[in-house]
Amino acid sequence: MPFALRGLRVLAGGRRQPAVSGRIVGSPPPLARRRVAVLIGFVLVAITQVAVGVAIDREWSPLRDPVYFDKAKLLRTHGAFLPGPAPRGDKPTTLLLVGSSRTLNAVDARAASEQLTTQLGKPVEVFNFAQAGAGPVTNAVYVRRLIAEGVKPDFALIEVHPVFLAGQRPDPPEGRWLLPFRLRPAELPVVRAMGFPAATPPTHGPRGLVAPLFEYRFLVLDRYAPWMLMDNNRLNGGHEPDDWGFARLADAVTPRRRAELLARTRGQYADYLPGFRPNGIGVAAVRDTLDQCRAAGWKAGLVLMPESSELLGWYDPAGLRELDAVMAGLAAEYRVPVFDCRRWVPDGETIDGHHLAGTGADRLTDRLVREALAPWLREAP
């Protein structure tokens, strides 16, 4: 043994020294630490999932039906629609519009408020509560929610979307838009009673508590990380409303673009226009809405929004005649006015056959106020 090594051994007392490790004496081994870290991470993820699930279930978070909750929040900034002390001056007459994107993009509620105030000589406030993708069943659900929340307009104009009344097929057209997870558990029996085939979604069961971030993954991204969505394809993209609930579209589109959008419209409704018969569950949903309005003291009216000559030509003519009879029957049964605006706007002022360009919305709002709303509000008891 070399002299240097023998000297080190002597200094060490002749004993071989243990190898030095990086582990601190008394600390758990690395594998144990990793297991603890994994367990802590699992617990934190579980707590987060349950917390999010409870927040959605209790509606502290708007993720169950964000288009409704966002619009309801906006409506609450208009105190005239809510119970409570009247604002300074005379309490305005209030008119609530309920319907689909056809109404959302067609009636400028702020302009209508100003025009009605001028024409009637008293304050009138209009709010556009229409939502993209809403049909008669969605309208019925939303009216029930608003009534439960204490919203009380003097008048309510309810859009009837003809395609959503189609009953010649077993699958209702509104099923493509009103997904069951948007409904509260108590609302499932209500829509099923109308005939709407709403299966109980997983979000209403244990998965809604243990995996809500997965079940609502698109809505989480849409609200909190929209930059992660491809092509900015947001839930309410293109339908962001102003303070009165109106979403104005472009004033015009090129003929080529209009043709593309018109073809898209035909593709959306292709299954329901041939052989069209307005005898589906949408009719029961309209009746439910009118029943709820009458019980809550809302003076209701019905409206058919503009459709281009191309779109009107796609319906079965016999079905259109039946639609006129259905609307007349509802008017007589519930003693409500029906405003048929289907031919009030030139084809060129629709961007896709049924959504109005900005100029079309201006035209419709002016005419609707002058020929329908002002006489209705003036003459109603």
SULBEL-V481331 format. One record per residue. N is the residue number from 1. SS is DSSP state (~ for helix, > for strand, _ for the rest). OMEGA is omega in whole degrees, -180 to 180 (* if undefined). Layout:
n=N ss=SS omega=OMEGA
n=N ss=SS omega=OMEGA
This chain:
n=1 ss=_ omega=179
n=2 ss=_ omega=-177
n=3 ss=~ omega=-177
n=4 ss=~ omega=-179
n=5 ss=~ omega=178
n=6 ss=~ omega=180
n=7 ss=~ omega=178
n=8 ss=~ omega=-180
n=9 ss=~ omega=178
n=10 ss=~ omega=180
n=11 ss=~ omega=-180
n=12 ss=_ omega=178
n=13 ss=_ omega=176
n=14 ss=_ omega=-179
n=15 ss=_ omega=177
n=16 ss=_ omega=-178
n=17 ss=_ omega=178
n=18 ss=_ omega=177
n=19 ss=_ omega=-179
n=20 ss=_ omega=178
n=21 ss=_ omega=180
n=22 ss=_ omega=-177
n=23 ss=_ omega=177
n=24 ss=_ omega=-179
n=25 ss=_ omega=178
n=26 ss=_ omega=180
n=27 ss=_ omega=179
n=28 ss=_ omega=179
n=29 ss=_ omega=-177
n=30 ss=~ omega=-179
n=31 ss=~ omega=179
n=32 ss=~ omega=180
n=33 ss=~ omega=179
n=34 ss=~ omega=179
n=35 ss=~ omega=178
n=36 ss=~ omega=180
n=37 ss=~ omega=178
n=38 ss=~ omega=-180
n=39 ss=~ omega=179
n=40 ss=~ omega=178
n=41 ss=~ omega=178
n=42 ss=~ omega=-180
n=43 ss=~ omega=180
n=44 ss=~ omega=178
n=45 ss=~ omega=180
n=46 ss=~ omega=179
n=47 ss=~ omega=179
n=48 ss=~ omega=-180
n=49 ss=~ omega=-179
n=50 ss=~ omega=180
n=51 ss=~ omega=178
n=52 ss=~ omega=179
n=53 ss=~ omega=178
n=54 ss=~ omega=-180
n=55 ss=~ omega=178
n=56 ss=~ omega=-179
n=57 ss=~ omega=179
n=58 ss=_ omega=179
n=59 ss=_ omega=167
n=60 ss=_ omega=174
n=61 ss=_ omega=-176
n=62 ss=~ omega=-169
n=63 ss=~ omega=-179
n=64 ss=~ omega=-179
n=65 ss=_ omega=-170
n=66 ss=~ omega=-179
n=67 ss=~ omega=177
n=68 ss=~ omega=-174
n=69 ss=~ omega=178
n=70 ss=~ omega=-180
n=71 ss=~ omega=177
n=72 ss=~ omega=177
n=73 ss=~ omega=178
n=74 ss=~ omega=179
n=75 ss=~ omega=-178
n=76 ss=_ omega=174
n=77 ss=_ omega=177
n=78 ss=_ omega=-172
n=79 ss=~ omega=-178
n=80 ss=~ omega=-180
n=81 ss=~ omega=-175
n=82 ss=> omega=176
n=83 ss=_ omega=-180
n=84 ss=_ omega=-179
n=85 ss=_ omega=180
n=86 ss=_ omega=176
n=87 ss=_ omega=-180
n=88 ss=_ omega=-176
n=89 ss=_ omega=-179
n=90 ss=_ omega=176
n=91 ss=_ omega=-178
n=92 ss=_ omega=167
n=93 ss=> omega=-174
n=94 ss=> omega=179
n=95 ss=> omega=-180
n=96 ss=> omega=176
n=97 ss=> omega=-179
n=98 ss=> omega=180
n=99 ss=_ omega=-176
n=100 ss=_ omega=177
n=101 ss=~ omega=174
n=102 ss=~ omega=177
n=103 ss=~ omega=180
n=104 ss=~ omega=-177
n=105 ss=_ omega=-170
n=106 ss=_ omega=-173
n=107 ss=_ omega=177
n=108 ss=_ omega=-173
n=109 ss=~ omega=178
n=110 ss=~ omega=178
n=111 ss=~ omega=179
n=112 ss=~ omega=178
n=113 ss=~ omega=-179
n=114 ss=~ omega=-179
n=115 ss=~ omega=179
n=116 ss=~ omega=178
n=117 ss=~ omega=179
n=118 ss=~ omega=-175
n=119 ss=~ omega=-178
n=120 ss=~ omega=179
n=121 ss=_ omega=177
n=122 ss=_ omega=-176
n=123 ss=_ omega=177
n=124 ss=> omega=178
n=125 ss=> omega=-179
n=126 ss=> omega=175
n=127 ss=> omega=-179
n=128 ss=> omega=-179
n=129 ss=_ omega=-179
n=130 ss=_ omega=-175
n=131 ss=_ omega=176
n=132 ss=_ omega=177
n=133 ss=_ omega=-178
n=134 ss=_ omega=173
n=135 ss=_ omega=-177
n=136 ss=~ omega=-180
n=137 ss=~ omega=178
n=138 ss=~ omega=178
n=139 ss=~ omega=-179
n=140 ss=~ omega=179
n=141 ss=~ omega=-177
n=142 ss=~ omega=177
n=143 ss=~ omega=177
n=144 ss=~ omega=180
n=145 ss=~ omega=-178
n=146 ss=~ omega=177
n=147 ss=~ omega=180
n=148 ss=~ omega=-180
n=149 ss=_ omega=176
n=150 ss=_ omega=177
n=151 ss=> omega=-176
n=152 ss=_ omega=174
n=153 ss=_ omega=174
n=154 ss=_ omega=-178
n=155 ss=> omega=176
n=156 ss=> omega=178
n=157 ss=> omega=-173
n=158 ss=> omega=177
n=159 ss=> omega=170
n=160 ss=_ omega=179
n=161 ss=_ omega=-172
n=162 ss=~ omega=-177
n=163 ss=~ omega=-177
n=164 ss=~ omega=173
n=165 ss=~ omega=-174
n=166 ss=_ omega=-179
n=167 ss=_ omega=-177
n=168 ss=_ omega=176
n=169 ss=_ omega=-179
n=170 ss=_ omega=-179
n=171 ss=_ omega=-177
n=172 ss=_ omega=-179
n=173 ss=~ omega=-178
n=174 ss=~ omega=178
n=175 ss=~ omega=179
n=176 ss=~ omega=-176
n=177 ss=_ omega=-178
n=178 ss=_ omega=180
n=179 ss=_ omega=-172
n=180 ss=~ omega=-178
n=181 ss=~ omega=177
n=182 ss=~ omega=-176
n=183 ss=_ omega=172
n=184 ss=_ omega=179
n=185 ss=~ omega=-179
n=186 ss=~ omega=-179
n=187 ss=~ omega=-180
n=188 ss=~ omega=178
n=189 ss=~ omega=-179
n=190 ss=~ omega=-178
n=191 ss=~ omega=176
n=192 ss=~ omega=177
n=193 ss=~ omega=175
n=194 ss=~ omega=-177
n=195 ss=_ omega=-177
n=196 ss=_ omega=-175
n=197 ss=_ omega=-178
n=198 ss=_ omega=175
n=199 ss=_ omega=177
n=200 ss=_ omega=-176
n=201 ss=_ omega=178
n=202 ss=~ omega=-179
n=203 ss=~ omega=177
n=204 ss=~ omega=180
n=205 ss=_ omega=-178
n=206 ss=_ omega=-179
n=207 ss=~ omega=177
n=208 ss=~ omega=178
n=209 ss=~ omega=-175
n=210 ss=~ omega=-180
n=211 ss=_ omega=-178
n=212 ss=~ omega=-180
n=213 ss=~ omega=174
n=214 ss=~ omega=-177
n=215 ss=~ omega=-178
n=216 ss=_ omega=-172
n=217 ss=~ omega=179
n=218 ss=~ omega=-178
n=219 ss=~ omega=176
n=220 ss=~ omega=178
n=221 ss=~ omega=-178
n=222 ss=~ omega=-176
n=223 ss=~ omega=-169
n=224 ss=~ omega=179
n=225 ss=_ omega=-176
n=226 ss=~ omega=179
n=227 ss=~ omega=179
n=228 ss=~ omega=-179
n=229 ss=_ omega=-180
n=230 ss=~ omega=177
n=231 ss=~ omega=-179
n=232 ss=~ omega=-176
n=233 ss=_ omega=-175
n=234 ss=_ omega=-177
n=235 ss=_ omega=-177
n=236 ss=_ omega=-177
n=237 ss=_ omega=-179
n=238 ss=_ omega=-178
n=239 ss=_ omega=180
n=240 ss=_ omega=-173
n=241 ss=_ omega=171
n=242 ss=_ omega=-174
n=243 ss=_ omega=178
n=244 ss=_ omega=175
n=245 ss=_ omega=-178
n=246 ss=_ omega=178
n=247 ss=_ omega=-177
n=248 ss=_ omega=176
n=249 ss=_ omega=179
n=250 ss=_ omega=-179
n=251 ss=_ omega=-180
n=252 ss=_ omega=172
n=253 ss=_ omega=180
n=254 ss=_ omega=177
n=255 ss=~ omega=179
n=256 ss=~ omega=-180
n=257 ss=~ omega=178
n=258 ss=~ omega=178
n=259 ss=~ omega=178
n=260 ss=~ omega=-179
n=261 ss=~ omega=178
n=262 ss=~ omega=177
n=263 ss=~ omega=177
n=264 ss=~ omega=178
n=265 ss=~ omega=-180
n=266 ss=~ omega=178
n=267 ss=~ omega=179
n=268 ss=~ omega=-173
n=269 ss=~ omega=-172
n=270 ss=~ omega=-177
n=271 ss=~ omega=-171
n=272 ss=~ omega=-179
n=273 ss=~ omega=174
n=274 ss=_ omega=-179
n=275 ss=_ omega=-176
n=276 ss=_ omega=175
n=277 ss=_ omega=-176
n=278 ss=_ omega=-178
n=279 ss=_ omega=-178
n=280 ss=_ omega=-176
n=281 ss=~ omega=178
n=282 ss=~ omega=179
n=283 ss=~ omega=177
n=284 ss=~ omega=179
n=285 ss=~ omega=176
n=286 ss=~ omega=178
n=287 ss=~ omega=179
n=288 ss=~ omega=179
n=289 ss=~ omega=180
n=290 ss=~ omega=176
n=291 ss=~ omega=-179
n=292 ss=~ omega=179
n=293 ss=~ omega=-179
n=294 ss=~ omega=-180
n=295 ss=~ omega=-178
n=296 ss=~ omega=180
n=297 ss=_ omega=174
n=298 ss=_ omega=175
n=299 ss=> omega=-171
n=300 ss=> omega=170
n=301 ss=> omega=-180
n=302 ss=> omega=-180
n=303 ss=> omega=171
n=304 ss=> omega=-174
n=305 ss=_ omega=-175
n=306 ss=_ omega=172
n=307 ss=_ omega=-178
n=308 ss=_ omega=179
n=309 ss=~ omega=178
n=310 ss=~ omega=-178
n=311 ss=~ omega=179
n=312 ss=~ omega=179
n=313 ss=~ omega=180
n=314 ss=~ omega=-180
n=315 ss=_ omega=168
n=316 ss=_ omega=-177
n=317 ss=~ omega=178
n=318 ss=~ omega=178
n=319 ss=~ omega=177
n=320 ss=~ omega=176
n=321 ss=~ omega=177
n=322 ss=~ omega=178
n=323 ss=~ omega=178
n=324 ss=~ omega=180
n=325 ss=~ omega=179
n=326 ss=~ omega=-179
n=327 ss=~ omega=178
n=328 ss=~ omega=178
n=329 ss=~ omega=178
n=330 ss=~ omega=180
n=331 ss=~ omega=-179
n=332 ss=~ omega=-177
n=333 ss=~ omega=-175
n=334 ss=~ omega=-180
n=335 ss=_ omega=179
n=336 ss=_ omega=176
n=337 ss=_ omega=174
n=338 ss=> omega=180
n=339 ss=> omega=-178
n=340 ss=> omega=-177
n=341 ss=_ omega=-171
n=342 ss=_ omega=-177
n=343 ss=_ omega=-175
n=344 ss=_ omega=-174
n=345 ss=_ omega=178
n=346 ss=_ omega=-178
n=347 ss=~ omega=-176
n=348 ss=~ omega=179
n=349 ss=~ omega=166
n=350 ss=> omega=-178
n=351 ss=_ omega=-178
n=352 ss=_ omega=180
n=353 ss=_ omega=180
n=354 ss=_ omega=171
n=355 ss=_ omega=-171
n=356 ss=> omega=168
n=357 ss=_ omega=-177
n=358 ss=~ omega=179
n=359 ss=~ omega=177
n=360 ss=~ omega=177
n=361 ss=~ omega=177
n=362 ss=~ omega=-179
n=363 ss=~ omega=-177
n=364 ss=~ omega=-179
n=365 ss=~ omega=-180
n=366 ss=~ omega=-177
n=367 ss=~ omega=179
n=368 ss=~ omega=178
n=369 ss=~ omega=-172
n=370 ss=~ omega=-172
n=371 ss=~ omega=-175
n=372 ss=~ omega=-170
n=373 ss=~ omega=-178
n=374 ss=~ omega=177
n=375 ss=~ omega=-180
n=376 ss=~ omega=-178
n=377 ss=~ omega=-179
n=378 ss=~ omega=-172
n=379 ss=~ omega=-177
n=380 ss=_ omega=178
n=381 ss=_ omega=*
